[in-house]
Amino acid sequence: MATTPAPTESKSRPPGTRSVLRDSAFLRLWAGTTASGLATWALPFVLGLAVLQRELGAAGLGLVLAARTAGFLAAVAVGGVLADRHSRRAVVLWSALAAAAAAPLLAVGLGRSLLLMTAAAALAGAGQGACRPAFQALTAEVVDPGRRQQANAATTLAVRSSTLAGPALTALLAAFVDVATLLLGIGLLWLVAALLPGRGGPAAAGAPDAPRPRRASLRAEFVDGIREARRHPWFLAGLGALTAVIALGYSATSVALPLISRDRYATEWVLAAATTAYTVGALGGALLTARLRPRSQGWVAFAGLAAYGFAPLSLMLPVHPAVVIGAYAVAGIGIELFNVPWFTATQREVAPDKLARVSSLDFLVSYGLAPVGLALIAPAIHAFGVTPVLGACAAACFLVPAAAALVPTARHFGRPPVRPGD
């Protein structure tokens, strides 16, 4: 079945024994990735503040956020191809600079031109989309195989911590500066993401920077990335399971939790506590995966992904709020038990010269179908009621990852690890 030789970098570089957090090249990449993640999270929150201050209408907010999503989806596939064709560091630089340039345009358009804000949001989304697969592939260049899971966990910890502390920090800043200034601050974060990471190391040998006699079209090279993804049954199964959980489970809880917090518990506290518990749980999951090395890492990862089903399940019945909060904490732990090994396995198993394209396929499918789920859940709840919809989504969260775990190579996310004495 295989047509491309499996990566053999583990033979050329022994697993590192020093903590990845003492590696200056990774720390620069980590800081840049964290800055981009914080900027990505902050934009909708800051635009929400603009709605509260009546500088932007609710319809305008929806249009701007939709434009950002469209820009992301349009650019993520192209960014993956470019990151495999050229220097991944250069793709990070130019895409992050594009997102940085969008921030002052958003500030200028605020309260003046919705058209300008929409175009700027599309540019910001395009920069974000092109960055994502390049950052994923650059991690494989900077960090040796033995420390990549630790590196991915450290990145997740930083992003989750930003998500946890970000609302309070942004609300505090909003008491002293206006929304336009906060938008300019987002632009500064993108400048950090653009300028701070260094060049990739020798792990990139052989792929994007090597001269090629002929260049295929962008479409042909993206299709080549799809072929590479199809070589890995565990990847296709995992992508299907992740998409189902995001499009059904995450979308259902995003719509239902505010309604149930208001109508069943008559307080916003349950909404705030559950979303906070999810982030705290994700932090715990990232800490756990930094050191966890189970023999069947794929099965453990799929079990973690299936744990998201407890979130919609907890919303189905009139249980104590503590049950809902606990279910969200379990879901947060589980999502990182999947995410960190998933990214690490992709960096390990996929051919190095196709890594960015396969990563872009991951983001394109999982993120691309999420808006579809959000658009369909509310009408489904109106037509069938909240309990049946939550029950169906919870069942999908449990059953689809379980089915994915049965796919060949899913148990180990690729080839079984070679252990001493085997």
WOCORBEL-V970088 format. One line per field, one symbol per residue. psi: psi as a letter, one per 40 degrees, with the letter a starting at -180 (. if undefined). burial: I if it has 9 or more other ideal C-beta (glycine too) atoms within 8 Angstrom, else O. Layout:
psi = ???
burial = ???
This chain:
psi = dhehiiifdddehihidiideehdddddddddddddddddddddddddddddefehiddddddddddddddddddddddddddddahdddddddddddddddddddddehedhdddddddddddddddddddddddddddddhideedddddddddddddddddeddddddddeediiddddddddddddddddddiaiiaeeehecdehihdihiiddddddddddddeegdddddddddddddddcddddddddddddddddefieddddddddddddddddddddedehgidgddddddddddedddddddedigiidddddddddddddddddddddddddddddihdeeddddddddddddddeddddddddddddddeidddddddddddddddddddeeiieddefaiiihihe.
burial = OOOOOOIOIIOOIOIIOOOIOOIOIIIIIIIIIIIIIIIOIIIOIIIIIIIOOOOIOOOIIOIIIIIIIIIIIIIIIIIIIIIIOIIIIOIIIIIIIIIIIIIIIIIIIIOOOIOIIIIIIIIIIIIIIIIIIIIIIIIIIIIIIOIIIIIIIIIIIIIIIIIIOIOOOIOOIIOOOOIOIIIIIIIIIIIIIIOIIOOIOOIIOOIIOOOOOOOOOOOOIIOIIIIIIOIIIIIIIIIIIIIIIIIIIIIIIIIIIOIIIIOOIOOOIIIOIIIIIIIIIIIIIIIIIIOOOOOOIIIIIIIIIIIIIIIIIIIIOOOOIOIIIIIIIIIIIIIIIIIIIIIIIIIIIIIIOIIIIIIIIIIIIIIIIIIIIIOIIIOIIOOOOIOOIIIIIIIIIIOIIIIIIOIOIIOIIIOOOOOOOO
